[in-house]
Amino acid sequence: MCARRRTDDEATGLTARLVGMESTDPGAFEGAIEQFVHSWLERRRKRAGDLADAVRIEELEALPGRRCIRAVIPTAGPADATSTPADLTLLCHMDTVRVGAGWGDGTPALSPTLRDGELYGRGSCDMKGGLACALLAFSDALDEVGRRGCLPAHSLAIVCTVDEEDRMRGSEAAIRAGWLGAAGWVLDTEPTDGRARGSHKGRTWYAIDMHGATAHASTPWRGADAIAAMAEAICHIRAAVAALPTHPELGRSTVTFGQVEGGYSPYVVPDECHVTIDMRLVPPTGSQAAERVVQEAVAIAEASIPGTHADVRCAGDRPPIELDPASPLLAALARASEEAWGIVPATDVFTGYTDSAVVAGTCGNPTCLSYGPGSLELAHKPNEHVPVADLARVRAVLSRLAADVLWG
């Protein structure tokens, strides 16, 4: 049988079990799946034999009632694995987006369904398939510790986070706890279509509140139209972002005005308008340039509509990430993929922002990548599914990578 067509019943079965546990965000959140993962790791660490007690399993309450979890295979040396990042961390999130509408009658969102080589269900590709592959790769490393009867030369961790589908506060908490940092290789298992993805557009969010003054619509000069002023600001921001430099890999910067609210009656000049702004920025444009664009826009708006003034707030700022083509993690992943599956993965950008990008941007860690089963095109959509052949491939590649790192 061709290697690319192999299946892995263990990976498929574990993914199905995870899909059957609702962990929507917002919604059920991660409590049930975190308890399952914790218990699963507690059972699996016995595979390390006499060294099982050396394997650490920790919880971290990132948000009230929402806990991240980490398991670590430490080295044989004196380093304290509880306070430093591991040499290789497999990074996964446990939450999914909401179920949403549009699911087929034969593929219910929370009842995993296997059909024509695809496993259907909410989170199957984003990213419970990747979580299953990472857990099984960690388990395979425990098996090797048990067979060898000694701890490895390099450490391995799996970190499972909360809140990735919202504000990524789980990965931020893991950074504060020292689980992730500037040191160590970090590989998240988001769906990547068989590619290694390391470059990300920056994600900068703004909220603008434009204030004006009410008046009767028949005498608008007696008031100050907050919506009209906001329209001036939006037009300026759109034009300014469109004029920003492009990047050879990441393309052009973009802006979306996701939410606009204002006014309360068609015959009253509106005195308030609120807008949320999502900027996806590419180098060389960064946070300072984004701030200048927004501040220039509101200054123009205030001058255009006398009597208005704006309050501006940066609601989130994630810097752009550029993949280092000389990354040792990228090279190690390529070797592991060729050894385990006979394929060297191509590189590509990641159109969203991931937990590993948070580590790269917050900590300045240059060795962060995404590689996992499934397709980005199916994430967050109804009838989400993951190929079982992808699960087999990624589990095999991650296990090979972990073995190469730990014992290499």
Residue pairs with C-beta under 8 A, 6 or more apart in sequence:
3 341
3 342
4 341
4 342
4 343
4 389
4 393
5 389
6 389
6 392
6 393
6 396
7 117
7 388
7 389
7 391
7 392
8 388
8 391
8 392
8 395
8 396
10 136
10 395
11 129
11 132
11 133
11 136
11 388
11 391
11 392
11 394
11 395
12 114
12 119
12 388
12 391
14 132
14 135
14 136
15 112
15 119
15 124
15 128
15 129
15 131
15 132
15 386
15 391
16 112
16 114
16 119
16 121
17 36
17 112
18 33
18 36
18 123
18 128
18 131
18 132
19 110
19 112
19 119
19 121
19 122
19 123
19 124
19 128
20 110
20 111
20 112
20 121
21 32
21 33
21 36
22 28
22 32
22 99
22 110
22 122
23 29
23 30
23 32
23 33
23 94
23 95
23 96
23 123
24 95
24 96
24 97
24 98
24 99
24 122
25 95
25 96
25 97
25 98
25 162
25 163
25 164
25 165
25 166
26 98
26 166
27 98
27 99
29 65
29 66
29 95
29 162
30 66
30 67
30 94
30 95
30 162
31 65
31 66
33 94
34 59
34 66
34 67
34 68
34 69
34 94
34 160
34 162
37 69
37 94
37 131
37 135
37 160
38 57
38 59
38 69
40 135
41 57
41 69
41 71
41 135
41 138
41 158
42 57
44 135
44 138
44 139
44 142
45 52
45 55
45 57
45 71
45 142
46 52
47 139
47 142
47 143
47 145
47 146
48 54
48 55
48 73
48 142
48 145
48 146
49 145
49 146
49 149
50 149
51 145
51 146
51 149
51 150
51 151
54 73
54 74
54 151
55 71
55 72
55 73
55 74
55 142
55 145
56 70
56 71
56 72
56 74
56 81
56 82
57 69
57 70
57 71
57 72
58 69
58 70
58 71
58 72
58 82
59 67
59 68
59 69
60 67
60 68
60 69
60 70
60 173
60 174
60 177
60 179
61 67
62 68
62 161
62 162
62 163
62 169
62 170
62 172
62 173
62 174
63 162
63 163
63 169
63 170
63 173
66 162
66 163
66 170
67 162
68 159
68 160
68 161
68 162
68 170
68 173
68 174
68 179
69 159
69 160
70 157
70 158
70 159
70 160
70 174
70 179
71 138
71 157
71 158
72 81
72 82
72 86
72 155
72 156
72 157
73 86
73 138
73 141
73 142
73 145
73 151
73 152
73 155
73 156
73 157
73 406
74 81
74 151
74 155
75 81
75 87
75 151
75 152
75 153
75 154
75 155
76 150
76 151
76 152
76 153
79 155
81 155
81 157
83 178
84 178
84 181
84 183
84 184
85 157
85 178
85 179
85 180
85 181
85 183
85 184
85 186
86 155
86 156
86 157
86 184
87 154
87 155
87 156
87 184
87 185
87 405
87 406
88 154
88 155
88 156
88 157
88 184
88 185
88 187
88 401
88 402
88 405
88 406
89 156
89 157
89 158
89 159
89 179
89 180
89 184
89 185
89 186
89 187
90 134
90 137
90 138
90 156
90 157
90 158
90 159
90 187
90 188
90 189
90 398
90 402
91 158
91 159
91 161
91 171
91 180
91 186
91 187
91 188
91 189
91 355
91 356
91 359
92 127
92 130
92 131
92 134
92 158
92 159
92 160
92 161
92 188
92 189
93 127
93 131
93 160
93 161
93 162
93 163
93 164
93 165
93 170
93 171
93 355
94 131
94 160
94 161
94 162
95 162
95 163
95 164
95 165
95 166
96 122
96 123
96 126
96 128
96 165
97 122
97 126
97 165
97 380
99 109
99 110
99 122
100 109
100 380
100 382
101 382
102 381
102 382
102 383
103 109
103 382
103 383
104 382
104 383
106 113
106 115
107 113
107 115
107 120
107 121
107 383
107 385
108 121
109 121
109 122
109 382
109 384
110 121
110 122
111 121
112 119
112 120
112 121
112 124
113 119
113 120
113 121
114 120
114 388
117 387
117 388
117 389
118 385
118 386
118 387
118 388
119 129
119 385
119 386
119 387
119 388
119 391
120 383
120 384
120 385
121 128
121 384
121 385
122 384
123 384
124 374
124 384
124 385
124 386
125 191
125 373
125 374
125 375
125 378
125 379
125 384
125 385
125 386
126 190
126 191
126 374
126 378
126 379
126 380
126 384
127 188
127 189
127 190
127 191
127 372
127 374
129 189
129 191
129 372
129 373
129 374
129 386
129 390
129 391
129 394
130 188
130 189
130 190
130 191
130 372
130 373
130 374
130 394
131 160
131 189
132 391
132 395
133 189
133 372
133 373
133 391
133 394
133 395
133 398
134 158
134 189
134 398
135 158
136 395
136 398
136 399
137 395
137 398
137 399
137 401
137 402
138 156
138 158
138 402
140 399
140 402
140 403
141 152
141 156
141 399
141 402
141 403
141 406
144 152
144 403
144 406
144 407
145 151
145 152
148 407
152 406
152 407
153 406
153 407
153 408
154 405
154 406
154 408
155 406
156 402
156 405
156 406
157 179
159 174
159 179
159 180
161 168
161 170
161 171
161 173
161 174
161 355
162 169
162 170
163 169
163 170
164 170
164 171
164 354
164 355
167 316
168 353
168 355
168 358
170 355
171 180
171 355
171 358
171 359
172 358
172 362
174 180
175 181
175 358
175 359
175 362
175 363
180 186
180 359
180 363
180 365
181 359
181 363
181 365
182 363
182 364
182 365
183 365
184 365
184 367
185 328
185 329
185 332
185 367
185 368
185 405
186 329
186 356
186 359
186 360
186 365
186 367
186 368
186 369
187 329
187 333
187 356
187 368
187 369
187 370
187 371
187 398
187 401
188 354
188 355
188 356
188 368
188 369
188 370
188 371
188 372
189 370
189 371
189 372
189 373
189 394
189 398
190 197
190 350
190 354
190 370
190 372
190 376
191 372
191 373
191 374
191 375
191 376
191 378
191 379
191 386
192 348
192 350
192 370
192 371
192 372
192 376
193 348
193 374
193 375
193 376
193 377
194 343
194 345
194 346
194 390
194 393
195 345
195 346
195 347
195 348
195 371
196 330
196 333
196 334
196 345
196 346
196 347
196 348
196 369
196 370
196 371
197 323
197 347
197 348
197 349
197 350
197 369
197 370
197 371
198 321
198 322
198 323
198 324
198 327
198 330
198 347
198 350
198 368
198 369
198 370
199 249
199 250
199 320
199 321
199 322
199 323
199 349
199 350
200 250
200 318
200 320
200 321
200 349
200 350
200 352
200 353
200 354
200 357
200 360
201 250
201 253
201 254
201 280
201 281
201 282
201 320
201 349
201 351
201 353
202 279
202 280
202 281
202 282
202 285
202 286
202 287
202 317
202 318
202 319
202 320
202 321
202 361
203 278
203 279
203 280
203 281
203 316
203 317
203 318
203 353
204 278
204 279
204 281
204 287
204 290
204 314
204 316
204 317
204 318
205 276
205 277
205 278
205 279
205 314
205 315
205 316
205 317
206 276
206 277
206 279
206 290
206 294
206 312
206 313
206 314
206 315
207 274
207 275
207 276
207 277
207 312
207 313
207 315
208 230
208 233
208 274
208 275
208 277
208 294
208 298
208 310
208 311
208 312
208 313
209 272
209 273
209 274
209 310
209 311
209 313
210 226
210 227
210 229
210 230
210 233
210 262
210 272
210 273
210 274
210 275
210 298
210 301
210 308
210 309
210 310
211 226
211 271
211 272
211 308
211 309
211 310
211 311
212 223
212 224
212 225
212 226
212 229
212 269
212 270
212 271
212 272
212 273
212 305
212 307
212 308
213 223
213 224
213 269
213 271
213 307
214 223
214 268
214 269
214 270
214 271
215 221
215 222
215 223
215 268
215 269
216 222
216 267
216 268
216 269
217 266
217 267
217 268
217 269
218 267
220 269
222 269
223 269
223 271
223 307
224 269
224 271
224 305
224 306
224 307
224 308
225 269
225 270
225 305
225 308
226 262
226 263
226 270
226 271
226 272
226 273
226 305
226 308
227 262
227 263
227 270
227 273
228 304
228 305
229 273
229 301
229 302
229 304
229 305
229 308
229 310
230 260
230 262
230 273
230 275
230 301
232 297
232 300
232 301
232 304
232 305
233 275
233 297
233 298
233 300
233 301
233 310
234 257
234 275
234 297
236 293
236 296
236 297
236 300
236 301
237 255
237 277
237 293
237 294
237 297
238 255
240 293
240 296
240 297
241 253
241 254
241 255
241 279
241 293
242 252
244 252
244 253
244 281
244 282
244 285
244 289
245 282
245 284
245 285
246 252
246 253
246 282
247 282
247 283
249 322
249 323
249 349
250 282
250 283
250 320
250 322
250 349
251 282
252 282
253 279
253 280
253 281
253 282
253 285
254 279
254 280
255 277
255 278
255 279
255 280
256 277
256 278
256 280
257 275
257 276
257 277
257 278
258 276
258 277
258 278
259 274
259 275
259 276
260 273
260 274
260 275
261 273
261 274
261 275
262 270
262 272
262 273
262 274
263 270
263 272
263 273
264 270
276 315
277 294
279 290
281 289
281 290
281 320
282 320
283 320
283 322
285 320
286 319
286 320
287 314
287 317
287 319
291 314
294 312
295 312
298 310
298 312
301 308
301 310
302 308
302 309
302 310
318 353
318 357
318 358
318 361
319 361
321 357
321 360
321 361
321 368
323 330
323 347
323 349
323 369
324 330
324 366
324 367
325 347
327 366
327 367
327 369
328 367
329 367
329 368
329 369
330 347
330 369
332 401
332 404
332 405
333 345
333 369
333 371
333 397
333 401
334 344
334 345
335 404
336 397
336 398
336 400
336 401
336 404
337 343
337 344
337 345
337 397
337 400
338 344
339 400
339 404
340 393
340 396
340 397
340 399
340 400
341 393
341 396
341 397
343 393
345 371
350 357
350 370
350 376
351 376
352 376
354 370
356 368
356 369
356 370
357 368
359 365
359 368
360 366
360 368
371 394
371 397
372 394
373 386
373 387
373 390
373 391
373 393
373 394
374 385
374 386
374 387
374 390
378 384
378 385
378 386
